[in-house]
Amino acid sequence: MAVVKLADICQKIGSGATPRGGKEAYRVEGIALVRSQNVLDFSFSSDGLAYINDEQADKLRNVELQSGDVLLNITGDSVARACLMDDDYLPGRVNQHVAIIRVDESKAVNSYLLYYLQWRKSHLLQLASAGATRNALTKGMIEQLEIDLPSLDEQRKVVGILDSIQNKIKLNHEINDNLQQQANALFARYYDCAETEISFTEIIQILGGGTPKTSESAYWNGDIPFFTPKDVGNPYTLTTEKTITEDGLAHCNSRLYTINTVFVTARGTVGKVGLSGVPMAMNQSCYALIGKATHPLLVYFYTLKVIDKLKHKASGAVFDAITTRDFESEHILKLSNDDERAFLDVVEPMYQVMLSNSIENMHLASLRDSLLPKLMSGELDVSGIRL
């Protein structure tokens, strides 16, 4: 296994820039501009993908994306996240927060480099935080990164194992996205036929959360997930950045919320709506919405309607917080009892599948992460695998 520098196996390493001209530079459709929010660990996300006009794209032609490019976040809180560019969004460019790493295919497999970067993520984070006020990876740091590089044949075998897991994760995501789109369309059809207008809080109660004392170690790192705005899922949240103990739960203003509780982020990342996939507590920057006599999935879809209305009311202003008064002032159209039952008959099984897929992905990711260091270090011998 040869030790090489990244610059020696790449055709290109570089980042882009933010287009000039303000809002005029952007389009609803056009050339995709990849930003750090589109680069997740192992996967590309189209959420919030920006598009720029041809003039701005031409100015960034030196960072034109190609199929197979490895994308690496190089600044901010998401530094060191890496994925492959999704061909569905080509042609495209990147801004200054994302680096393009284009592998020389005669020397390395692009997916192998992606997995290597993910394996070395802690090292990249250390590099990014060294001597800087803001996390950042420079072009020089990336070029000088040393990589243990086996033969192309062994690289492909390692990639084959990890890709089989990653592809299943991606498929489950795609199934969930498709099911959610179908559910959204079905609810919109019933909602457009509804005639009874009621106050949102007539059928839904707004509950809060709280945080145990951070200085009390006995309250933290337990078995209870502790939901904050950072943890909102799409739609399910199964794991959280922080956890608390039973003692911590007893010493904060949050109850233990059940599966399918609707969470709304009220501060920080504002206006995100998700569902709890396991019982969890919640901090004070969120609201838990529970039906008084309404099914949790109906609460979820009614909440999405209210959040859309609140965002429209903001009309370009900074949408920096949601208060209980905002919910109390909103009205919704309530589906008839027959339509609610008809909707739930279709949607409940769909969300059961989505939750099951999300749980499977959590286990698959755990398997991938346990195999990754063993495969990349050569601890697991792949020489006997036939491609």
Secondary structure, 3 states (H helix, E strand, C coil): CEEEEHHHHEEEEEECCCCCCHHHHEEEEEEEEECHHHECCCCECCCCCEEECHHHHHHCHHHCCCCCCEEEECECCCCCCEEECCHHHCCEEECCCEEEEEECCCCCCHHHHHHHHHHCHHHHHHHHHCCCCCCECCHHHHHHCEEEECCHHHHHHHHHHHHHHHHHHHHHHHHHHHHHHHHHHHHHHHHHHCCEEEEHHHHEEEECCCCCCCCCHHHEEEEEEEECHHHCCCCEECCCCEEECHHHHHCCCCCCECCCCEEEECCCCCCCEEEECCCEEECCCEEEEEECCCCHHHHHHHHHHHHHHHHHHHCCCCCCCCCHHHHHCCEEEECCHHHHHHHHHHHHHHHHHHHHHHHHHHHHHHHHHHHHHHHHHCCCCCCCCCC
